[in-house]
Structures are given as C-alpha cells and as structure tokens.
Amino acid sequence: MLISRDGTFAGSLSPGCIEDEAIARARHVLENDQPQLIAFDTRRRFGCSGSIEIFIEAASPHLLEELRRHLETRRNCELATVFENSKALGSRIPVGFVEPGAFVQTIEPALRLFIIGLGPDAVALQKHAMLLGWETVMIESVLQLPEPPDQCTAAVVVTHNFGRDCAALRHLLPLGLRYLGLVGPRKRRDEILIDVIDSGAEMTSHLFAPAGLHLAAESPEEIALSIAAEIQCVFAGGTPEHLRDRRAPIHDSVDPWFAWAQ
C-alpha cells in the first residue's frame, strides 16, 4: 500500500477495517522519518477472525523510480525489506543474493489483455478489464499486435469472423499463452481448430473455447464478466466454485506473493 503525505493512497491491506489508522500512522512516519511496526487484533476491534502486523517505512524516490522502470518494461522484480537485529534497514530492489532475514515481495507487471475484435462484447470486456486494473489492447486483427506477449499476458479472440478467428489462432496458439480465449459455440470452435491444425500451427497456448465461466450469460456485459472471471481464475490459481461450498479457507494460509528469504 502506497500512502502520500496528504493521505491519498493506492492499494489496501484489508477490506477497509484498518486503512484509516494505517494512513494516519504512515503520515506520522513520513513526518518523523522513523519506521514503525504496528499490530492489530482484528478479533477484538472489528469482529474479524485474525490479527495483522504492518510495517510502515518511508519509500525513497530511488526505490519508486526503480519499481516504475521494472513495471514499465514488464519485468518481475523483488522488493526486499532488510532487517538486522529486528531493526529494519529499509526496502530496496535486490540484485542477486538476498540477505537472510529479509522480507521479500515479488512484484509482477499488471496483467495485460489482448482483445482481438471490435464488437460490443469486445468493448464490454475492455471495460471489465480496465475496472480490474489490467492493461488492455483492443485491435481489429491479430496482425496489429503491438509486441510479443509475456508471462502476464492473456488474449481473447472475439472477431466473429471465421477467417480472422482462424488467422488469430494460427498466430496465438504457438505463443505459449496461459490463457487464450475464443468466443463462440463448440461446433464453430471445432471447425476453426481443423483449419488451424491443417495449417501446421503448434498448439502450446492454453485454449479456452468457448471462453468464459458458466454464468448463464446472454448480454455482452454478462459474457464479458464470465470471461474476465475465468481469466482471473486462471492467473490467480482460483477454482470456479461457490465460496459457500468451499471447504478450504477463502485465502491461502501462505500468500504466494510473499516469502521469507532463507
């Protein structure tokens, strides 16, 4: 969570229980340039089951510039807060070996979504993706792709044109995408895949066709919601089930984005 001196912020630590106090403490840290480790027992104060510790420190302009540079070039980076004798020495982006006792957060670039097609469902999908903070690129033809995809890129083909769909899959299937969606019924998908296979294209991307979760969607906005939910599920490692029916905790006990460096 990033907090400025005037109290404006980006990101969050909880559903909203502790943000106000965290912001007040952060502003105090910025005024005094002294980091703080604070703890909340959410069971007593907010009726939530659990507790949380929050480390607050001033971020240097150099650190923020390094983060910006990595994310603009769509590269992963590791943000390490280094401790010595239980005292934090500050955060930095490590290169190579990370000292024992450092708290490390892996930061990935925002999920990027290529939308091939310009119809109403493509526009609706772009709106959903932007709401989620994804980078979106909407183009009419796969030949207009601005750059090769990376590990945080998904693509959805929604041209509703048989020839353009075939061309898009011939180009995208060999790229090893974690999510490649094709909008349309199964019969049409099979006809397109016959054409793609006959062309000799490698099929290393994970194809989701028909794209989307079964939400009984009808309108372009509902279809876009089902596709966005499926993409989120794939990249975050979720399961398309009702939380009511889930026997495991809603959140993993160990956050996959964090690790203690050994």
N, C-alpha and C positions, 0 to 999 in steps of 0.2 A: 504494500500500500504506500503510495507516494503522497505526501502532505506538504503543502507550501506554507509559508509564513502567515498568509492571510486566511488559512483554514480550508482553502479549496483542496480537493484530493481526487485521486484516481485509484480505483481498486477498493477492496474491502477485506475485512478479517473475519466477519461473521455475517449473519443475515441482517445485521443492523443493531445488535444488542450493545456493542461496546465501542462503536466507531466514534461517537461524540467524545467520550473520555479519552480515547486514543489520540484523537485530533488535539484535544486540549493539552495532553502530555507532550505530544510532538512539538507543538508550538513552544512549550517551555524548554524542550531540548534545543530547539533552534535558537532560542534567545540566550541560553547559557552555554551552549556547545558542550553539554555533558550528556552522554548516552544514558539511557535508563532501561532496566529490565523490570517490567510490571507484570502482575499476575491477577487474574480474575477467577473467582469461583462462581461460575455461571449458575450453579445449582441454587445458591442462596439468593443471588441478586436478580436473576432473570428467569428462574424456573426451568432452565435447560440443564440437561444431564451432562456435566463435564466441567473442565477447567481449561484455562489457556494462559500461556506465558507469551508476552510480546516484548521483543527487543526493539528499542527505538534509538536511532542514531541519525546524525546529520549526514546527508549524501553529498559528496564533493562534486563540483561541476565536472571534474575529470571523469568520475565514475559514470555520471549520467551521459556524458558525451561518448564514452566507450560503449555503453549499452545501446545508445542510438545508432552508433556506427555498425554494431553487430546486427541489430534488428533490421536496419535499412538494407543491408546486404544479405538478409535472410540466413544468418548463421546462428547456430546454437552458441550459447556462452554459459559459463558457470559463475555465479556471483557467490563469493566466499566471504563470510564474516569470520575473522580470525580471532581466537581467544588465547590468552596467556594468563595462567593462574586465575581463571574465572573472570578475567577482565577482558572486555572486547577491545581489540586494537583497530577496528574499523573494517569496512567492506571494500572489496576490490574484485576485479575480474582476473582470476588466476590464469597463469600460463604454465602448463606442465604440472609438476608435483604440487599438491595442496597439503599444507602442514596438518599434522594430526591435531584434532580438536577444532578444526574449522567447521562451521556450519555452511553447507553448500546447497545452493538452489540452482537447478538447471533451468535456463530460460530459453524457450524456443520462439521463433517468429510466429506472428499470428497465422492462423490457418488461412490459406489462400484458396479461393474457389474460382475455377474457370467455368463459366456458363456459356455453352455453345448454342446459340439460338436467341431470338429477339422477340418471341411471342409473349402473351400475357402471363403464362406460367413462369417464363424466364424472368420477367420483371418482378413478379411476386417473390421468386426465390432470391433474387438480388436484395430485395428489401429485408427479407428474413435474415440473410447472411450479414448485411450491414448492421442490423439490430444486435447481432451476436458479436460484433467486433471483428468479423472476418474481412480480409481483403478480397474484393470481388473484381473479376474481369469478365465483362459480358461482350461477346463477339458474335458475329453472324456466321463465320466459317472458321473451321479449325486451322486454316491457313493463316489466320490473323493472330494466332497465339504470340504474345509478346516475347516470351522466353521459356526455356525448358522448365518443367515442374521440379520441385524438390520434395523432401520427405513430408512436408506440411502442406501439400497441395492436393486438392480434390477437384474432380471435373464432372460436370453433368451435361449430357448431350440432350438437347430439347429443341431441335430444329423443326421437327415434324415434317421433314423432307427425307425420303428414303435414301436418295443419293448422298445428301450431306451427312446423314447419320452414318452411312457406310464409310464415307471418307474420314469422318471424325474417329470412328472406332479403329480403322486401319492405322491411324496416326497415334491414338492414345493407348491402345491395348499393349503395345510393346514397351511403354514407358515405366512400367512397374508402379503405377499409382496405387495407393492404399484404398482409394475409393474412386471408382469410375461408374457413374450412373447413366442409365439410358431410360428416358421416359417413353412409355408406350406399352401395349399389351404383349404377352408372351409370344403369340404367333408372329407378330411383326419382328420381335427380337430374334426369333429363330431364323427368319428369312434374312435378316441383316447379318447374323453371325455366319450363315452359309456363305454369303458373299465375302465376308472378311476372311474366313478360313481359306476359301478358294484363292484369295489374293496372296496367301502365304504369310500373313502378318502373325508375329509372335503374340501370345496371349499371356503376358506377365502381370498385367494390372488386375486388380480385384474388381470384377464387373458385378454391378448390382442392377439387374434388369428383370422386371420393371423396378425402377428406382423408388425408394420410399418405404416407410413402415405402413402396416395396415391400419390406417386411421379412418377408414370409410370415407376418404377424401373425395370431393367432387369438384369444388371450385378451384381456380388457380391458386388462391391463397392457402386453401386446405392442402392441396397437393404439395405446394412449396413447404408447408410446415412438416409434412411427412418426410420429405427428402432431407430437409435441414436436420430433423431429429435423427434420421438414420446416419447422416454424416457425423453428427456429434457423437453418436453411439460408437461408431467405428473408431474415431480418433481418440476418444476418451476411454475406450475399453469398457463401455457400458453394456447393459443387457436390455433388450426391448421387452421389459416386463413391468407389471404394476408394482409400485413400491409397496403397496398393501400386501402383495403376495411374496415379497422378497424375505427370505429367512435370514440373510446376512445383513450386517449394518448398511445403512444407506451410503456411507463413505467408508473407504478402505481405512483400516486402522493405521496403516503406514502410507503417507501421501507419496505417490510415485514421483512427484516433482522434487522431493527433498531427500537428502541422505546425509548421514554423518560420515565425514571423511575419516578413514582409518589409517 
